[in-house]
């Protein structure tokens, strides 16, 4: 069996590493587009980053206001601004949505087609504009991935803009930037990263390199997720989660994901739900669904969390973890209607679902996952 592993991103980590943003940006050019979120960026990040970039005499254009779920329209707006200002390097600073938006702008800048054409399947031509990713949450691992998840509001779908050259040139992972993340968002982001780690571990395309990254990431999650939710100022716990998220991005880029993410995209898009929340609700039930196909791997994950190498303990442990983190347990409580289950399952057969260890059918997903999660 042939195995491949590819991470072209230069990664800078550690408390205070944001101080390197100006020097890194200067390597690519003078005109910088800074892509940020809404309130948090304006109040907590803009001034700090401006000071750092100004030391290198960079010309800064701001594109704040990226919504929690980046849309096609937002990317097009950012593209127009970047092209008008003749931007040479893009910096995304924020959660996964901000990084995905900035990454998409870097990929489509200067291209002929609307971004939706590339989401529909038209090949995105290289190159991308140089892109520096600075995450402020510990969930998506988008700082090292080659895809950007975008939402079409009118058509109720989420799809990934994906190309082998979309990886950020630089990822600056500063755990100190995550300290102010509220407990609920810390929980959602942390479960998203944990889901990515577990799904990459049992993926059909997992390999020894991704397995090694994943197991370390799961251990750091086990040690620190609940602590970071309860005591957000604990910088050691925040650092653990930053590494777990980073490793999950490295793993999923090479090994792929599975049924949780396949199902989470249509649910999140249609009912406008936080991605990490949907992953948390689905994960225990997908693990139970897959259990007989990769029992040895789930047994190893179970040992990390429970101390017992018994795969059958893992689904219930994950349910209890959700409860301790204050995460809603049922799809029905999130507004998901049972009569939409077939549509959800039919819409889930993305690249993620195809890498799930157990081959899935619509009927099985409805009966053994969605109905159990409802």
N, C-alpha and C positions, 0 to 999 in steps of 0.2 A: 504493500500500500504506500502510495506517495503522500508525503505531508509537506505543506507549505506554511510558512509563517513570514509575515511582512508587516513591519511598522516603520514607515519612513519619517515619522514625526520626531523632532528633537524635543526631549522632555526635560523640563526644569522643575524640580520639586523643592518643597521646604517652606517653612514659615518665613515670610518676608520675600519670597521669590518674585513677587510682583514688581519688585524694584528693577528687575531685568527687562521689563517690557520695552522701555525706550531704546535700549541698546539693541535688542533683538529686532525691533521694527526698523531701526536705522539701516540694518543690513540689507533690507529689501527696497528702501526708497525713502522719500521725504514726505509724500502726501498720504496721510493716514485717515481711514474711515473707522471710527469707533462705533460699534454696534452694541447697544445696551438695552436693558429692560425699561420698565416704567419707573415707578416710585423709588424702588431700592437703588437703581442706578443713579438717579438724580440726587438722592439724599446721601448715599453712602460711598459711592464709587467714583463718580465723575471727577470730583475735585482731586482725589488722591491720584487717579490715573493721569489726569491733566498735568499735575506737577511732575510726574515721572517722565512723561513724554516730552514735556517742554524743555527738560534738561538736555535733550538731544536736538533741540530747535526744529522739531517736526511740525508740519502744517496739519492741523487736526480738523476734521469734519465729523460732526456727531450725527448719528442716526439712532436716537433713543426711542423707546415706546414699543419695543417688540412685545406682542401679546403672549400670554402663557402657552398658547399653541400657535406656532408660526404659520402664517397663511401664505398662499401663492401671491396674494395682493401685497403683503408686506415685503416679500422678497423682490417683487417687481419695483416697488417704491424705492427700496434700498439700492437696487441695481441702477435705476435712473439717476439717483443722487451720486453714486460712485462714478458713473460714466461722465456725468456733467462736471464733476470735480477732478476728473483724471486721476483717480485714486491709484496708488501704487501698492499699498499694503492694507489689509483689513484686520482689525482687532475685534474679536467678540469677547465681551466680558459679561457673564451672567450664568443663568442656568442652562440646561440642555436646549431649551427653546431658542434662547438668544444665540447660542453657539451654532445650532442648526441653521438659523436664519442667516447668520454671518457667513457660514460655510457655503450655503446655497448662493448667496450674493457673489462670493468669490468664484464660484463655479460658472455662473451664467453671465457674469460681467463681460461685455464685449461680444457676446454670442447673438445670433440672429433670432432665434426662436424664443417665444414666451416660455417661462419655466414649466407651465402645464404641459407643453408638448414633450418635454423631456420626462416628465412624470408618466406620461402616457406610453412611453417606450422608445421615443426617438433617442438615439445615442447622443450623449453629451460630449461634444468635442473638447479635447484639451487645448490649452492648459487652464488651470485655475489661477486667479490672483493669489499672491502670497497671503497666508492667513495665519494669525496667531490666536490661539484659543486660551482664554483665562476663565476656568469654571469657578462659580461661586456657590455651587451645590455639589453634593456627592451622590450622583445617581446615574446619569446617562452614559458617562464615559465618552461623550461626543468629542472631547478634546483630542482623541486619537483615532476616531473612526472615519471611514470614507463615505458616509451617507448622512443625509439630512432629512429628517422626517417632517413633511409639510402637510398642511391641512387645506382641503377645498371646502369652504364653508357652504357653498351652494349645493354641492353634490354629496355632502356628508361622507367624505372619505379622507383617509390619511395614506400617503405613499412616501416612499423614500426616493429622493434624488441620490443616485449612487454612481460613483465612477472611481476607478483605481487611483486617480490623481487628486481626489478631494480631501485626503487627509491634511489636517493643518501642518504647516511647516514647523511650527513651534507650539508646544503646550506648556503653559506656565501654571503649575498646580500648587497654589498657596493655601494651605488649610486655614490660615487666619481669616481668609475671605468668607469662610462658611460659618463662622462663629455666630453671626447674627441671624442665621436661618431659623425661623420659628420651629417649635417641636413637631407640629403636624407635617410641615413640608420636609423637615429632616427625616421623619418616618417614611413619607412617600418616596423620597429620593433614595433613602437607604434600602428600602424593599425593592425598588427598581433595579439598583445595582446588584442586590442579592439574587434577584430573579435572573438577571443577565448572566451572572456567574454560574448559577445552577444549570440554566439552559445551555450555556456554552459547554459545560462539563459533560452533559449527556447527549449533546448534539451528534448527529451522524458524521459530522466533519471535525469532531474533536481530535486532537493529536497530543502527543506527550508534552509539547511546549505549552499549548493552551491549558492542558490539565494542570501543569505545575503552577501557572499563573492563577488559575481559578482556585485551586486549593488554598493558596496563600491568601487570596482575596476573601474567601469564605471564612477563613480563620480570623482575619481582622474584623470582618463583619460580626462574627459571633462574639468577639471580645468587646466590641465598642458600639454597636448600633443602639442598643437600649440606653447605654450610658450617654451617648450624644443627644438622644431625644430628651432624656431626663435632665441632663446638665450640659446645655449647649456650649457653655464657656470652657468645657474640658478640652483643651487643645490637643491632648494626646488621643482622645477618642475621635476628634475631628480629623486628625492626621490619618488615623486608621481608616476612616471612611473615605477620605480622599484617595488613598491608595487602593482601596477596594473598588471604587468607581473607576479609577484609571485602569486597573487590571481587567475589569469587566469589559471596558471598551476595547482593550487590546485583544482580549479573548474572542469577543463576538465578531470583531472584524475578520478574524481568521477562521473561527469555527461556526459562526452563525448562532441562531437562537432556536426557538421552538414554539409549541402550541400556545403558551401564555401570550407571547407577543403577537402571534398570528391572530388570536381572538381579541386581544386588547385594543388593536388599532381600530377595527370597526366599532367596538363598543365606545371607546373614548371619543371617536369622531362624531358619532350619531348623538350620543347623550351628553357631549361636552364635559367629560369627566377627566380628572387628573390621571395621567398615565400610570404613575406609581400606585395610586389607589386601586385602579383596575387590576394591575399586576398582582397586588397583594391579595385581592379577593380570589383571583383565579389560581394562583400558584399552588396552594395545597391540593386542589382538585386535579390539576394537571399532573402533579407529582404522583398522585394515587393512580391516575389513568395510565401513566407510563411505567409504573412500578415493576411490573413483571418483565419488562424489556431490558432494563439496565439495573437490576437489583444491586450488583456489586458497587456501582458508582453511588447510588443513593445510600447504600449502607455506609460508605465512607463519609458522605455529607452528614448522615445521621450521627456518626461517631463524633464529629466535630461539635455538633450542637448538643447532643444528649449524653455523650460518653459511652453509648452503646451502639455497636455495629449492627443495627437492625433496621433495614430500610422501611419496615412497616411503621416505625415510630415517627418517621419524618413528616407525613402529612398532618398528623395531629399536633406535632410540635409547631409547625408553621401556622396552624390555626390559632394556637395559644399565643404565639409570638405576635400575631396581628392583634389579638385582644389586649396584650400588655402594651402595645404601641398605640392603642386607642383607635384602631382602624376598623371601619365597618366590615361586617362579615358577609353580607348577602347582596347579590345583584339586585334583588327586589327593592332593597332599601336605597339603592342608588337610582331608582327610577327605570330600570331596565325591564321591559315587558317580555313576558314569556312567549308571546306570539311572534316575537322577532328572532327567536333562537335559530330557526333555520336560515334566515337571512344572515345572521352573524356568522354562523358556521360556514355558509357558502362564501362569505366575503373574506374568510380568514386564510385562504390557501395562497399565502404569499411565500416569499423565499424562506421566511422564518418557519412556517408550518412544514415546509418540505424537508427541513432538517430535524424535525422532531423525531426522537428515537422510535416511537411507535407510529406506523403508518395510520393516518386518521381518515375517517369518513365523516360526512355531514351527520349521519344518524348517530354515530358514536359520540361525536362532540356534543350534540344536543343532549343525549341521554346521560353520558358519563361525566361530562364536565359542566356544561351550562346549567343543566337541571340540578346537579349537586351544589353548584355555587349559588343557585337562586334562593 
